Amino acid sequence: MRTEARLARRRELVAVVSQIVFTIAGALASATPALGQQYAARRDGDIVQLQDAKTQTTVSIVPSVGNIAFELKVKGQNVLRWPYASIEEFKSRPAMSGIPFLGPWANRLDETAFYANGKKYAFDLTLGNVRGPIPIHGFVTTTDQWRVVEASADAASAWVTSRLEFSRQPIWMKQWPFAHTIEMTYRLQDGALEVRTTITNQSAEAMPVAIGFHPYYQLTDSRRDEWKIAVGARTHWLLAPTKVPTGETEPIEKLFPNPQATLLRGLDLDDDFDDLVRDGQGRATMSVIGKSQRLDLVLGANYRSVVIWAPKDRDFICVEPMAGITDAINLAHKGQYKELQSIPPGGTWRESFWVKPSGF
């Protein structure tokens, strides 16, 4: 009897230990994907942060200030210019930095009005959100009206989508009377950042598309004068003293004899390029190249032009994806620009550009 009792207790003990081992193993198995997950999306107050653990890349966005991405850190090094010590300082005096969105038009207009569907729309300068005589960069760059609709991650990427309801703001509609909604998605995947923009036209008339972005890039392994640029474009637009295109163009080689390897030293750039060189997917690539670091800036097919701003006394370069050249809407009205895009009533426009760091 004692032997049988001892055997019974032993079987019970083995069963208990087996159950404990099974439970621990199950817990570890379920925890492993979370602990080892490559991508994450987190919200901390005003900031949304996307992370790619494998490539050690982090993107930080502040939706309450223009939905601007202000950090793109690769192994701790920020490739975006952001000269602020804190979000609070940025909010107190926001200025162009990071990746600002420009809308409802990008860059300069040649008068205090724009043209659409054969009609002239004059700006009301008394409202204070448009200034003359050369209006520039629209008026939503640092708005606090963006609303996050989703921030998430899966096994393939991390992303955040925000929405701007343009037509809810009477002062905006007074200047640009086309009701529309903008959605922007920042997606981090395999160490590259995609910025995808979707515009839905809610108006009864076609809306011209003249938006763009004004990203501020920097490399950390060399000085600005040591950087080289590769510009995937064929045509350079000549500018008037107002920095508005004259309507005349020239081959890019007139400005850059070697467009694929141009040293920035001595150059003071603020120039429009189009007729972009496309790959099989319709994408065009511009590059900024340091000693070992490199940024490949890839534009989708609906970005028809690029502006490069690289003032010679500053430590950054702006490679700006544009739906059309500077003053596209007014130059199209004059018959000097043929690539202006528009969105039909109820239609959408969408496109992406990508920032692909390497060599860090």
Kinemage of the C-alpha trace (Angstrom):
@kinemage 1
@onewidth
@group {chain A} dominant
@subgroup {mainchain}
@vectorlist {calphas} color= white
{ca met a 1} P 0.000 0.000 0.000
{ca arg a 2} L 2.808 2.355 0.864
{ca thr a 3} L 4.472 1.676 -2.503
{ca glu a 4} L 1.236 2.344 -4.342
{ca ala a 5} L 0.763 5.579 -2.367
{ca arg a 6} L 4.280 6.707 -3.168
{ca leu a 7} L 3.751 5.961 -6.870
{ca ala a 8} L 0.485 7.873 -6.868
{ca arg a 9} L 2.121 10.902 -5.230
{ca arg a 10} L 4.985 10.689 -7.727
{ca arg a 11} L 2.525 10.654 -10.649
{ca glu a 12} L 0.733 13.675 -9.194
{ca leu a 13} L 4.030 15.533 -8.778
{ca val a 14} L 5.076 14.707 -12.342
{ca ala a 15} L 1.684 15.917 -13.586
{ca val a 16} L 1.989 19.192 -11.659
{ca val a 17} L 5.545 19.810 -12.891
{ca ser a 18} L 4.521 18.975 -16.452
{ca gln a 19} L 1.633 21.434 -16.230
{ca ile a 20} L 3.959 24.160 -14.903
{ca val a 21} L 6.462 23.523 -17.683
{ca phe a 22} L 3.671 23.543 -20.274
{ca thr a 23} L 2.283 26.812 -18.910
{ca ile a 24} L 5.698 28.518 -18.881
{ca ala a 25} L 6.485 27.273 -22.390
{ca gly a 26} L 3.141 28.511 -23.646
{ca ala a 27} L 3.673 31.899 -22.050
{ca leu a 28} L 7.137 32.228 -23.569
{ca ala a 29} L 5.836 31.165 -26.959
{ca ser a 30} L 3.097 33.801 -26.897
{ca ala a 31} L 5.477 36.505 -25.634
{ca thr a 32} L 8.186 35.873 -28.191
{ca pro a 33} L 6.449 37.602 -31.156
{ca ala a 34} L 5.798 40.703 -29.056
{ca leu a 35} L 9.336 40.813 -27.725
{ca gly a 36} L 10.823 40.146 -31.143
{ca gln a 37} L 8.461 42.239 -33.253
{ca gln a 38} L 10.328 44.422 -35.730
{ca tyr a 39} L 7.815 47.286 -35.921
{ca ala a 40} L 5.991 49.409 -33.359
{ca ala a 41} L 3.779 52.524 -33.338
{ca arg a 42} L 3.424 54.483 -30.108
{ca arg a 43} L 1.698 57.690 -29.012
{ca asp a 44} L 3.183 59.841 -26.273
{ca gly a 45} L 1.189 63.028 -25.786
{ca asp a 46} L 1.473 65.053 -28.983
{ca ile a 47} L 4.036 62.752 -30.567
{ca val a 48} L 3.509 59.619 -32.634
{ca gln a 49} L 6.611 57.468 -32.985
{ca leu a 50} L 7.198 54.685 -35.499
{ca gln a 51} L 10.008 52.203 -34.874
{ca asp a 52} L 11.848 49.616 -36.929
{ca ala a 53} L 13.982 47.634 -34.488
{ca lys a 54} L 15.862 45.658 -37.136
{ca thr a 55} L 17.255 48.718 -38.936
{ca gln a 56} L 17.354 50.860 -35.764
{ca thr a 57} L 15.195 53.506 -37.434
{ca thr a 58} L 12.733 55.776 -35.631
{ca val a 59} L 10.343 58.347 -37.087
{ca ser a 60} L 8.679 60.969 -34.855
{ca ile a 61} L 5.653 62.993 -35.982
{ca val a 62} L 3.814 65.850 -34.277
{ca pro a 63} L 0.255 65.959 -35.728
{ca ser a 64} L -0.649 69.099 -33.724
{ca val a 65} L 1.956 71.166 -35.607
{ca gly a 66} L 1.247 70.623 -39.283
{ca asn a 67} L 1.513 66.823 -38.969
{ca ile a 68} L 5.244 67.354 -39.438
{ca ala a 69} L 7.718 64.490 -39.166
{ca phe a 70} L 10.560 66.104 -37.233
{ca glu a 71} L 12.863 63.156 -36.668
{ca leu a 72} L 14.018 60.352 -38.909
{ca lys a 73} L 16.737 58.791 -36.806
{ca val a 74} L 18.946 56.046 -38.162
{ca lys a 75} L 21.074 54.453 -35.446
{ca gly a 76} L 20.543 57.591 -33.365
{ca gln a 77} L 21.387 60.093 -36.124
{ca asn a 78} L 18.638 62.433 -37.321
{ca val a 79} L 18.660 62.955 -41.090
{ca leu a 80} L 16.024 65.701 -40.792
{ca arg a 81} L 16.940 69.248 -39.792
{ca trp a 82} L 15.020 70.243 -36.664
{ca pro a 83} L 16.745 73.074 -34.738
{ca tyr a 84} L 14.690 72.841 -31.557
{ca ala a 85} L 15.410 71.568 -28.066
{ca ser a 86} L 11.861 70.384 -27.427
{ca ile a 87} L 8.348 70.057 -28.813
{ca glu a 88} L 7.292 72.936 -26.554
{ca glu a 89} L 9.894 75.219 -28.154
{ca phe a 90} L 8.759 74.134 -31.616
{ca lys a 91} L 5.121 74.860 -30.756
{ca ser a 92} L 5.980 78.306 -29.424
{ca arg a 93} L 7.712 79.397 -32.641
{ca pro a 94} L 7.152 76.844 -35.400
{ca ala a 95} L 9.197 77.326 -38.538
{ca met a 96} L 10.055 75.307 -41.602
{ca ser a 97} L 11.939 72.152 -40.583
{ca gly a 98} L 11.503 68.384 -40.689
{ca ile a 99} L 9.040 67.387 -43.443
{ca pro a 100} L 6.428 70.159 -43.800
{ca phe a 101} L 3.386 69.788 -46.051
{ca leu a 102} L 2.659 72.737 -48.368
{ca gly a 103} L -0.948 73.368 -49.338
{ca pro a 104} L -3.245 74.201 -50.941
{ca trp a 105} L -0.379 75.350 -53.157
{ca ala a 106} L 3.388 74.909 -52.859
{ca asn a 107} L 6.075 77.508 -53.471
{ca arg a 108} L 5.393 80.868 -55.113
{ca leu a 109} L 2.563 82.399 -57.122
{ca asp a 110} L 3.197 85.313 -59.464
{ca glu a 111} L 0.260 87.376 -58.142
{ca thr a 112} L -2.126 87.535 -55.197
{ca ala a 113} L -4.598 85.296 -57.001
{ca phe a 114} L -4.794 81.901 -58.658
{ca tyr a 115} L -6.690 80.555 -61.662
{ca ala a 116} L -8.812 77.435 -61.876
{ca asn a 117} L -11.275 76.265 -64.540
{ca gly a 118} L -10.821 79.516 -66.437
{ca lys a 119} L -11.736 81.702 -63.429
{ca lys a 120} L -9.652 84.019 -61.306
{ca tyr a 121} L -9.743 83.688 -57.504
{ca ala a 122} L -8.265 86.699 -55.740
{ca phe a 123} L -6.934 86.295 -52.196
{ca asp a 124} L -8.307 88.391 -49.351
{ca leu a 125} L -5.083 89.786 -47.883
{ca thr a 126} L -6.944 91.279 -44.906
{ca leu a 127} L -7.421 87.774 -43.450
{ca gly a 128} L -3.705 87.531 -42.697
{ca asn a 129} L -3.070 83.963 -43.851
{ca val a 130} L -1.894 84.989 -47.347
{ca arg a 131} L 0.680 87.714 -47.923
{ca gly a 132} L 1.711 89.495 -51.095
{ca pro a 133} L 3.011 90.399 -53.512
{ca ile a 134} L 4.352 86.867 -54.083
{ca pro a 135} L 2.257 84.427 -51.988
{ca ile a 136} L 4.263 81.384 -50.943
{ca his a 137} L 3.654 77.914 -49.447
{ca gly a 138} L -0.089 78.164 -48.862
{ca phe a 139} L -1.306 78.501 -45.264
{ca val a 140} L -1.642 75.092 -43.574
{ca thr a 141} L 2.022 74.273 -42.904
{ca thr a 142} L 1.836 74.445 -39.086
{ca thr a 143} L -1.911 74.039 -38.529
{ca asp a 144} L -3.169 72.216 -35.422
{ca gln a 145} L -6.210 70.813 -37.249
{ca trp a 146} L -4.772 67.428 -38.246
{ca arg a 147} L -6.480 64.490 -36.516
{ca val a 148} L -4.910 61.037 -36.110
{ca val a 149} L -7.278 58.341 -37.395
{ca glu a 150} L -4.970 55.332 -37.025
{ca ala a 151} L -1.569 54.478 -35.555
{ca ser a 152} L -0.574 50.836 -35.726
{ca ala a 153} L 2.033 48.234 -36.638
{ca asp a 154} L 2.101 44.701 -37.964
{ca ala a 155} L 4.754 42.255 -39.089
{ca ala a 156} L 5.450 44.276 -42.251
{ca ser a 157} L 5.501 47.959 -41.187
{ca ala a 158} L 4.490 50.668 -38.727
{ca trp a 159} L 2.287 53.588 -39.766
{ca val a 160} L 0.207 56.558 -38.709
{ca thr a 161} L -2.603 58.117 -40.753
{ca ser a 162} L -3.898 61.630 -40.084
{ca arg a 163} L -6.701 63.622 -41.708
{ca leu a 164} L -7.161 67.322 -42.428
{ca glu a 165} L -10.735 68.466 -43.141
{ca phe a 166} L -9.948 71.563 -45.188
{ca ser a 167} L -13.581 72.495 -45.817
{ca arg a 168} L -14.336 72.839 -42.084
{ca gln a 169} L -12.288 76.055 -41.891
{ca pro a 170} L -14.144 79.109 -43.269
{ca ile a 171} L -10.992 81.250 -43.404
{ca trp a 172} L -9.312 78.605 -45.584
{ca met a 173} L -12.317 78.220 -47.858
{ca lys a 174} L -12.391 81.990 -48.346
{ca gln a 175} L -8.919 81.814 -49.929
{ca trp a 176} L -9.217 78.445 -51.690
{ca pro a 177} L -12.933 77.722 -52.276
{ca phe a 178} L -12.589 74.031 -53.066
{ca ala a 179} L -13.921 71.694 -50.382
{ca his a 180} L -11.542 68.796 -49.915
{ca thr a 181} L -10.064 66.374 -47.390
{ca ile a 182} L -6.406 65.405 -47.091
{ca glu a 183} L -5.137 62.177 -45.582
{ca met a 184} L -1.456 61.606 -44.949
{ca thr a 185} L 0.141 58.304 -43.974
{ca tyr a 186} L 3.688 57.980 -42.704
{ca arg a 187} L 4.793 54.358 -43.085
{ca leu a 188} L 8.116 52.921 -41.889
{ca gln a 189} L 9.144 49.717 -43.628
{ca asp a 190} L 12.562 48.081 -44.018
{ca gly a 191} L 14.288 51.245 -42.807
{ca ala a 192} L 12.584 53.461 -45.417
{ca leu a 193} L 9.931 56.110 -44.768
{ca glu a 194} L 6.982 56.402 -47.149
{ca val a 195} L 4.882 59.590 -47.064
{ca arg a 196} L 1.567 58.949 -48.817
{ca thr a 197} L -0.943 61.723 -49.480
{ca thr a 198} L -4.551 61.283 -50.601
{ca ile a 199} L -6.712 64.278 -51.530
{ca thr a 200} L -10.468 63.893 -52.049
{ca asn a 201} L -12.271 66.665 -53.904
{ca gln a 202} L -15.694 67.307 -52.376
{ca ser a 203} L -16.442 70.286 -54.617
{ca ala a 204} L -18.775 70.544 -57.576
{ca glu a 205} L -15.874 71.650 -59.818
{ca ala a 206} L -12.470 70.213 -60.651
{ca met a 207} L -9.779 71.230 -58.163
{ca pro a 208} L -6.230 71.937 -59.337
{ca val a 209} L -3.463 70.033 -57.545
{ca ala a 210} L -0.522 72.228 -56.603
{ca ile a 211} L 0.599 70.708 -53.293
{ca gly a 212} L 4.085 69.652 -52.301
{ca phe a 213} L 6.469 68.924 -49.452
{ca his a 214} L 9.528 70.830 -48.250
{ca pro a 215} L 11.758 68.237 -46.482
{ca tyr a 216} L 14.959 69.433 -44.805
{ca tyr a 217} L 17.685 66.787 -45.029
{ca gln a 218} L 21.122 66.529 -43.502
{ca leu a 219} L 23.965 64.029 -43.385
{ca thr a 220} L 26.118 63.605 -40.301
{ca asp a 221} L 29.296 62.063 -41.707
{ca ser a 222} L 30.486 65.124 -43.630
{ca arg a 223} L 30.000 68.847 -44.149
{ca arg a 224} L 27.459 70.262 -46.564
{ca asp a 225} L 30.154 71.371 -49.033
{ca glu a 226} L 31.354 67.773 -49.272
{ca trp a 227} L 27.965 66.357 -50.199
{ca lys a 228} L 27.183 65.303 -53.744
{ca ile a 229} L 23.743 65.218 -55.306
{ca ala a 230} L 22.288 63.056 -58.046
{ca val a 231} L 19.306 64.693 -59.759
{ca gly a 232} L 17.051 62.444 -61.826
{ca ala a 233} L 15.633 65.151 -64.099
{ca arg a 234} L 16.169 66.371 -67.644
{ca thr a 235} L 14.818 69.931 -67.606
{ca his a 236} L 15.721 73.033 -65.612
{ca trp a 237} L 13.236 75.931 -65.479
{ca leu a 238} L 14.673 79.439 -65.686
{ca leu a 239} L 13.500 81.829 -62.991
{ca ala a 240} L 12.676 85.521 -62.855
{ca pro a 241} L 14.185 87.632 -60.025
{ca thr a 242} L 10.993 86.825 -58.059
{ca lys a 243} L 11.995 83.104 -58.159
{ca val a 244} L 8.953 82.371 -60.339
{ca pro a 245} L 9.544 80.436 -63.598
{ca thr a 246} L 9.631 82.575 -66.708
{ca gly a 247} L 8.243 79.795 -68.899
{ca glu a 248} L 11.655 79.133 -70.445
{ca thr a 249} L 13.592 75.920 -69.881
{ca glu a 250} L 17.024 74.479 -70.573
{ca pro a 251} L 18.626 71.029 -70.373
{ca ile a 252} L 19.722 70.186 -66.836
{ca glu a 253} L 23.322 69.820 -68.058
{ca lys a 254} L 23.474 73.618 -68.451
{ca leu a 255} L 23.315 73.850 -64.654
{ca phe a 256} L 24.800 70.477 -63.688
{ca pro a 257} L 27.268 69.148 -66.289
{ca asn a 258} L 27.103 65.806 -64.469
{ca pro a 259} L 23.593 65.560 -62.965
{ca gln a 260} L 24.364 62.210 -61.297
{ca ala a 261} L 27.390 63.487 -59.344
{ca thr a 262} L 27.324 67.211 -58.579
{ca leu a 263} L 29.354 68.564 -55.672
{ca leu a 264} L 27.416 71.089 -53.590
{ca arg a 265} L 30.492 73.175 -52.783
{ca gly a 266} L 30.026 76.697 -54.138
{ca leu a 267} L 26.431 76.119 -55.286
{ca asp a 268} L 23.542 78.275 -54.052
{ca leu a 269} L 20.434 76.477 -55.303
{ca asp a 270} L 16.725 77.298 -55.380
{ca asp a 271} L 15.726 75.692 -58.648
{ca asp a 272} L 12.844 73.874 -60.370
{ca phe a 273} L 13.318 70.678 -62.374
{ca asp a 274} L 10.927 68.461 -64.274
{ca asp a 275} L 10.803 65.851 -67.023
{ca leu a 276} L 11.970 63.485 -64.309
{ca val a 277} L 13.886 60.313 -65.117
{ca arg a 278} L 11.537 57.429 -64.243
{ca asp a 279} L 12.073 53.739 -63.606
{ca gly a 280} L 9.724 50.945 -64.650
{ca gln a 281} L 7.341 51.823 -61.806
{ca gly a 282} L 7.196 55.469 -62.842
{ca arg a 283} L 9.364 56.585 -59.916
{ca ala a 284} L 12.168 59.137 -60.020
{ca thr a 285} L 15.134 59.194 -57.635
{ca met a 286} L 17.193 62.082 -56.276
{ca ser a 287} L 20.134 61.359 -53.972
{ca val a 288} L 22.244 63.160 -51.382
{ca ile a 289} L 25.614 61.463 -50.873
{ca gly a 290} L 28.180 61.935 -48.117
{ca lys a 291} L 31.339 60.005 -47.234
{ca ser a 292} L 29.447 56.803 -46.496
{ca gln a 293} L 25.917 57.998 -45.760
{ca arg a 294} L 23.341 58.341 -48.509
{ca leu a 295} L 19.725 59.414 -48.827
{ca asp a 296} L 17.759 58.204 -51.843
{ca leu a 297} L 14.640 60.338 -52.251
{ca val a 298} L 12.131 58.590 -54.480
{ca leu a 299} L 9.147 60.388 -56.040
{ca gly a 300} L 6.013 58.644 -57.298
{ca ala a 301} L 4.628 59.356 -60.768
{ca asn a 302} L 2.180 62.092 -59.678
{ca tyr a 303} L 5.030 64.195 -58.357
{ca arg a 304} L 5.830 65.837 -61.654
{ca ser a 305} L 8.666 68.108 -60.536
{ca val a 306} L 11.237 68.665 -57.822
{ca val a 307} L 12.602 71.850 -56.279
{ca ile a 308} L 16.110 71.751 -54.829
{ca trp a 309} L 16.911 74.400 -52.267
{ca ala a 310} L 20.450 74.308 -50.927
{ca pro a 311} L 21.585 77.747 -49.681
{ca lys a 312} L 25.369 77.739 -49.662
{ca asp a 313} L 25.702 79.077 -46.117
{ca arg a 314} L 23.412 76.467 -44.486
{ca asp a 315} L 23.971 72.890 -43.356
{ca phe a 316} L 20.942 71.281 -45.015
{ca ile a 317} L 19.432 70.546 -48.401
{ca cys a 318} L 15.745 70.541 -49.336
{ca val a 319} L 14.696 68.128 -52.066
{ca glu a 320} L 11.035 68.998 -52.508
{ca pro a 321} L 8.490 66.676 -54.183
{ca met a 322} L 5.992 68.814 -56.104
{ca ala a 323} L 2.761 67.987 -57.932
{ca gly a 324} L 3.793 70.685 -60.410
{ca ile a 325} L 6.477 73.328 -60.864
{ca thr a 326} L 6.432 76.608 -58.963
{ca asp a 327} L 3.424 78.747 -60.022
{ca ala a 328} L 2.023 75.751 -61.933
{ca ile a 329} L -1.634 76.790 -61.612
{ca asn a 330} L -1.075 80.274 -62.986
{ca leu a 331} L 1.441 79.243 -65.640
{ca ala a 332} L -1.055 76.612 -66.836
{ca his a 333} L -3.705 79.332 -67.198
{ca lys a 334} L -1.265 81.289 -69.368
{ca gly a 335} L -0.553 78.219 -71.491
{ca gln a 336} L 3.088 78.015 -70.352
{ca tyr a 337} L 2.792 74.778 -68.371
{ca lys a 338} L 1.157 71.585 -69.644
{ca glu a 339} L 1.486 69.211 -66.685
{ca leu a 340} L -1.032 70.696 -64.219
{ca gln a 341} L -3.107 67.979 -62.529
{ca ser a 342} L -6.657 68.330 -61.287
{ca ile a 343} L -9.147 66.241 -59.333
{ca pro a 344} L -12.659 65.838 -60.755
{ca pro a 345} L -15.679 66.356 -58.463
{ca gly a 346} L -15.833 63.435 -56.042
{ca gly a 347} L -12.458 62.146 -57.245
{ca thr a 348} L -9.166 61.530 -55.468
{ca trp a 349} L -5.493 62.226 -56.063
{ca arg a 350} L -2.894 60.129 -54.304
{ca glu a 351} L 0.839 59.712 -54.390
{ca ser a 352} L 3.847 58.798 -52.271
{ca phe a 353} L 7.450 59.729 -51.891
{ca trp a 354} L 10.062 57.705 -50.020
{ca val a 355} L 13.141 58.538 -47.950
{ca lys a 356} L 15.654 55.672 -48.056
{ca pro a 357} L 18.752 56.099 -45.849
{ca ser a 358} L 21.805 53.872 -46.237
{ca gly a 359} L 25.416 53.741 -45.100
{ca phe a 360} L 24.716 54.620 -41.463
